[in-house]
Structure formats: structure tokens, C-alpha cells
């Protein structure tokens, strides 16, 4: 009788990984495929007069309204986030859509737009590309610690986008 040990070993080496992969996929053990921290908008929002403003690869924008009570605090946090960009500050600008805010120490290059699309929520932060397309939305959270985590997520997403745009 022949020795079938190599044949069984070969079949086992093939079947065990395939069965394990099917089990992992069917059971949902894999983490989600989403790597961004922001949320994609449900509908496409493009800013109409975006080409009239100086060109910048990415813009962090916030919508302000007179009824927004937390917008001043959020705007100060955005300015601190801009400082955290470090060497990438030249590739990103800040934009405030709506009425101006009275915030102390605003020394960063800020684009002021009078109107904001109605689809955008006051107090939330938005990443806008150089074509004027709103790409990601970051919700404002009342708890300071959770809001800081949201800002860290925005910073990670932005650095990732800047690295991708540099390599392409």
C-alpha cells in the first residue's frame, strides 16, 4: 500500500485556510472596512463660487449661524487643530461659512463666506477639496473629551488625504 501522507497533508494545507477564511467572513469577525473617522455626506454638496477663492488642496470649514451657541468654542478648537497640522498648514486653510465670530487671537488664514449650503449643519466641521466638493462631515459633540477625539480623527483623515495627494 502506498503512503498517502503527503497527499493528505497537501489537501489539509489547502482546505484548512479556505474553511477558516469562510468562517471568518460569515461570522463577521473582521473589522469594518471604513478607515475614515468622518462621515460621508448622503448627497453631494458642491460649493458654487468656490473657484473665486484662492486655491488650497484642502479646507476645514465650519458653518456658523446666529442661533449656534457652541460655534465660538468649536471655532477656537478648529484653530488649535490648524496649529496641530504643523508643516502641513500651507496645504490647508480654514473657512467660516455664515456670520463672523468674535474670537480672540484669530491669526490663521481664514476664508469667510457669507452663505452656507442648507444641507450643512451649524457647528459641524467639514473637509472640502480643492474643487469645492464637501467630502467628510464631523459632528459637534457637547462633551469636550468626545469632541477632542472627533478633532483627532479629522486630523488623521486630513494627514492621510495629504499623503495620498502627495503620492499621486
C-alpha positions as CSV (number, residue, x, y, z in Angstrom):
1,X,0.0,0.0,0.0
2,X,1.2,3.5,-0.9
3,X,1.9,6.2,1.6
4,X,-0.8,8.8,1.2
5,X,0.5,11.1,3.9
6,X,1.8,13.8,1.5
7,X,-1.5,13.8,-0.3
8,X,-3.5,14.3,2.9
9,X,-1.0,17.0,4.1
10,X,-1.4,18.8,0.8
11,X,-5.2,18.7,0.9
12,X,-5.2,19.8,4.6
13,X,-2.9,22.7,3.8
14,X,-5.4,23.8,1.2
15,X,-8.7,23.2,2.9
16,X,-7.9,24.5,6.4
17,X,-7.2,28.1,5.3
18,X,-10.1,28.2,3.0
19,X,-12.5,26.9,5.6
20,X,-11.1,29.3,8.2
21,X,-11.5,32.3,5.8
22,X,-15.1,31.4,5.0
23,X,-15.9,31.1,8.7
24,X,-14.3,34.5,9.5
25,X,-16.2,36.2,6.6
26,X,-19.5,34.6,7.5
27,X,-19.3,35.2,11.3
28,X,-18.4,38.9,10.9
29,X,-15.1,38.8,12.9
30,X,-13.4,41.2,10.5
31,X,-13.4,44.9,11.5
32,X,-15.3,47.3,9.2
33,X,-13.7,48.4,6.1
34,X,-14.1,52.0,6.9
35,X,-10.8,53.7,7.8
36,X,-12.0,57.3,7.9
37,X,-13.2,59.0,11.1
38,X,-15.6,61.4,9.4
39,X,-18.9,60.6,7.8
40,X,-19.5,60.9,4.1
41,X,-22.5,63.0,3.2
42,X,-25.7,61.3,1.9
43,X,-25.9,63.7,-1.0
44,X,-23.2,65.5,-3.0
45,X,-22.7,69.1,-1.9
46,X,-20.6,71.3,-4.1
47,X,-19.9,75.0,-3.3
48,X,-21.0,77.2,-6.1
49,X,-18.4,80.1,-6.1
50,X,-15.5,78.0,-4.8
51,X,-13.3,78.8,-7.8
52,X,-13.4,82.6,-6.9
53,X,-11.4,81.9,-3.7
54,X,-7.6,81.3,-3.6
55,X,-6.8,77.6,-4.4
56,X,-5.9,75.3,-1.5
57,X,-5.7,71.5,-1.6
58,X,-8.0,71.0,1.5
59,X,-10.2,73.3,3.6
60,X,-11.6,72.7,7.1
61,X,-14.9,74.5,7.2
62,X,-17.4,75.3,9.9
63,X,-21.0,76.6,9.5
64,X,-22.0,79.4,11.8
65,X,-25.5,80.8,12.4
66,X,-26.7,83.4,14.9
67,X,-28.5,80.6,16.8
68,X,-25.4,78.4,17.2
69,X,-24.4,78.6,20.8
70,X,-21.4,76.3,20.6
71,X,-19.9,77.7,17.4
72,X,-17.4,80.0,19.1
73,X,-15.9,77.2,21.2
74,X,-15.8,74.9,18.1
75,X,-14.1,77.6,16.1
76,X,-11.4,78.0,18.8
77,X,-10.8,74.3,18.7
78,X,-10.5,74.4,15.0
79,X,-7.8,77.0,15.2
80,X,-5.9,74.8,17.7
81,X,-6.4,71.9,15.2
82,X,-4.9,74.1,12.5
83,X,-1.8,74.6,14.7
84,X,-1.5,70.8,15.2
85,X,-1.2,70.4,11.4
86,X,2.4,71.6,11.7
87,X,4.3,71.5,8.4
88,X,1.0,70.8,6.5
89,X,-0.5,74.2,7.4
90,X,0.4,75.6,4.0
91,X,-1.8,72.9,2.3
92,X,-4.9,73.5,4.4
93,X,-7.0,76.6,5.1
94,X,-9.8,77.3,7.4
95,X,-13.2,78.5,6.3
96,X,-16.1,80.0,8.2
97,X,-19.5,79.9,6.5
98,X,-22.0,82.4,7.8
99,X,-21.7,85.4,10.1
100,X,-18.3,86.2,11.6
101,X,-17.4,85.1,15.1
102,X,-15.8,87.3,17.7
103,X,-13.0,85.0,18.7
104,X,-9.8,86.2,20.3
105,X,-6.4,85.6,18.6
106,X,-7.6,84.6,15.2
107,X,-4.3,84.8,13.3
108,X,-4.8,81.9,10.9
109,X,-5.6,82.3,7.2
110,X,-9.4,82.1,7.2
111,X,-11.8,82.2,4.3
112,X,-15.0,84.0,5.2
113,X,-18.1,83.0,3.2
114,X,-21.4,84.7,3.8
115,X,-23.6,81.8,2.8
116,X,-23.6,78.1,3.5
117,X,-25.5,75.3,1.7
118,X,-28.6,74.3,3.6
119,X,-27.5,70.7,3.7
120,X,-24.7,71.6,6.1
121,X,-25.3,71.6,9.9
122,X,-24.2,74.6,12.0
123,X,-21.3,73.8,14.4
124,X,-20.2,70.7,12.4
125,X,-16.8,70.6,10.7
126,X,-16.4,69.7,7.0
127,X,-13.5,68.8,4.8
128,X,-13.7,70.4,1.4
129,X,-11.4,69.5,-1.5
130,X,-9.9,72.0,-4.0
131,X,-12.9,71.7,-6.4
132,X,-15.3,72.8,-3.7
133,X,-16.8,69.4,-3.0
134,X,-17.7,68.7,0.6
135,X,-16.1,65.3,1.3
136,X,-16.4,64.5,5.0
137,X,-18.5,65.7,7.9
138,X,-17.5,65.7,11.6
139,X,-20.3,66.2,14.1
140,X,-20.0,68.6,17.0
141,X,-20.3,66.8,20.4
142,X,-21.1,68.6,23.6
143,X,-18.7,66.6,25.8
144,X,-15.2,68.2,25.4
145,X,-13.4,64.8,25.5
146,X,-15.5,63.3,22.8
147,X,-15.2,66.4,20.7
148,X,-11.4,66.3,21.1
149,X,-11.5,62.7,19.8
150,X,-13.5,63.8,16.8
151,X,-10.9,66.5,16.1
152,X,-8.1,63.9,16.3
153,X,-10.0,61.8,13.8
154,X,-10.3,64.8,11.5
155,X,-6.5,65.4,11.8
156,X,-5.8,61.8,11.0
157,X,-8.1,61.8,8.0
158,X,-6.6,65.1,6.7
159,X,-3.0,63.8,7.1
160,X,-3.9,60.7,5.2
161,X,-5.5,62.7,2.4
162,X,-2.5,65.0,2.2
163,X,-0.2,61.9,2.0
164,X,-2.4,60.4,-0.8
165,X,-2.4,63.7,-2.8
166,X,1.4,64.0,-2.5
167,X,1.9,60.4,-3.8
168,X,-0.4,60.8,-6.8
